[in-house]
Amino acid sequence: MAGIKIKRNDTVEVIAGKDKGKRGRVLRVLADRDRVLVEHVMMVKKHLKPNPQRNIKGGIAEQESPIHVSNVMLIDGEGNKTRVGARIEGDKKVRYSKASGNPIAEKKK
């Protein structure tokens, strides 16, 4: 397989599933399972036991769940959904938008 072309801090849009149409920032890439963790997408409820040693209050917390990489699409600098390609410019390998042909800027934290 070619590998995951979506990286941390990229903006993606969900194209399939219960959260279709939602946009969010990629928090984490789980390459071994072909999944990404997207901010405010695929929210699930998790039951927590109280743990006074760690200062954890018990209850029901909501958190993001990983979504398969095939169900998200990268948003380029112009705000359009696009597929991702790679090409060499000079001596660097650069990701680019297949829709517009423009390079995808690397986002800083």
C-alpha positions as CSV (number, residue, x, y, z in Angstrom):
1,M,0.0,0.0,0.0
2,A,1.1,3.6,-0.7
3,G,0.9,4.8,2.9
4,I,-1.1,7.6,4.5
5,K,-0.8,11.0,2.7
6,I,-2.6,12.9,5.5
7,K,-0.5,14.3,8.3
8,R,-1.0,15.7,11.7
9,N,-2.5,19.3,11.8
10,D,-4.0,18.9,8.3
11,T,-7.6,20.0,7.9
12,V,-9.8,17.3,6.6
13,E,-13.5,16.8,5.7
14,V,-15.4,13.6,6.5
15,I,-16.8,12.2,3.2
16,A,-18.6,9.1,4.6
17,G,-20.3,7.9,7.8
18,K,-22.4,9.5,10.4
19,D,-20.3,12.7,10.6
20,K,-20.3,13.3,6.8
21,G,-19.6,16.9,5.9
22,K,-17.8,17.8,9.2
23,R,-14.4,19.4,9.0
24,G,-11.7,19.2,11.6
25,R,-8.0,19.2,12.3
26,V,-6.1,15.9,12.4
27,L,-4.9,15.3,16.0
28,R,-3.1,12.0,15.4
29,V,-2.3,9.6,12.6
30,L,-2.5,5.9,13.4
31,A,-0.6,4.6,10.4
32,D,-0.5,0.9,11.5
33,R,-4.3,0.8,11.5
34,D,-4.9,3.2,8.6
35,R,-6.9,5.6,10.9
36,V,-6.8,9.2,11.9
37,L,-8.1,11.1,14.9
38,V,-10.0,14.2,13.9
39,E,-11.0,17.0,16.2
40,H,-14.7,17.0,17.1
41,V,-15.5,14.1,14.7
42,M,-16.7,10.6,15.6
43,M,-17.4,11.5,19.2
44,V,-18.0,8.6,21.6
45,K,-18.9,8.4,25.3
46,K,-16.3,6.8,27.6
47,H,-17.1,5.7,31.2
48,L,-14.4,6.7,33.6
49,K,-13.8,5.3,37.1
50,P,-12.8,7.9,39.7
51,N,-9.1,7.7,40.6
52,P,-8.2,10.0,43.5
53,Q,-4.4,9.3,43.1
54,R,-4.4,10.8,39.6
55,N,-7.0,13.4,40.4
56,I,-9.5,11.9,37.9
57,K,-13.1,12.5,38.6
58,G,-15.4,9.7,37.5
59,G,-18.3,9.9,35.1
60,I,-19.0,9.9,31.4
61,A,-16.6,11.8,29.2
62,E,-16.8,12.4,25.5
63,Q,-13.8,11.9,23.3
64,E,-12.8,11.5,19.7
65,S,-12.6,8.0,18.2
66,P,-10.4,7.1,15.2
67,I,-11.9,7.2,11.7
68,H,-10.6,5.3,8.7
69,V,-8.4,7.3,6.4
70,S,-10.5,6.4,3.4
71,N,-13.5,8.3,4.9
72,V,-11.7,11.6,5.1
73,M,-10.4,14.0,2.4
74,L,-7.8,16.7,2.7
75,I,-8.8,20.4,2.4
76,D,-6.3,22.4,0.4
77,G,-5.4,26.1,1.0
78,E,-8.3,27.3,-1.1
79,G,-10.8,25.3,1.0
80,N,-11.6,22.6,-1.5
81,K,-11.6,18.9,-1.0
82,T,-8.7,17.3,-2.9
83,R,-6.6,14.2,-3.3
84,V,-2.9,14.4,-2.4
85,G,0.0,13.8,-4.7
86,A,3.8,14.0,-4.2
87,R,6.4,15.5,-6.4
88,I,10.0,16.6,-6.1
89,E,10.6,20.4,-6.4
90,G,14.3,21.1,-6.3
91,D,15.7,18.8,-3.7
92,K,12.6,18.5,-1.6
93,K,9.6,16.2,-1.8
94,V,6.4,18.3,-1.7
95,R,2.8,17.3,-1.3
96,Y,0.4,18.9,-3.7
97,S,-3.3,19.2,-4.4
98,K,-4.4,17.1,-7.3
99,A,-7.4,19.4,-7.8
100,S,-5.5,22.7,-8.2
101,G,-1.9,21.6,-8.6
102,N,-0.8,23.9,-5.8
103,P,1.6,22.7,-3.1
104,I,0.1,22.0,0.3
105,A,1.7,24.2,2.9
106,E,3.1,22.5,5.9
107,K,1.3,23.8,9.0
108,K,3.1,24.7,12.1
109,K,1.8,23.9,15.6
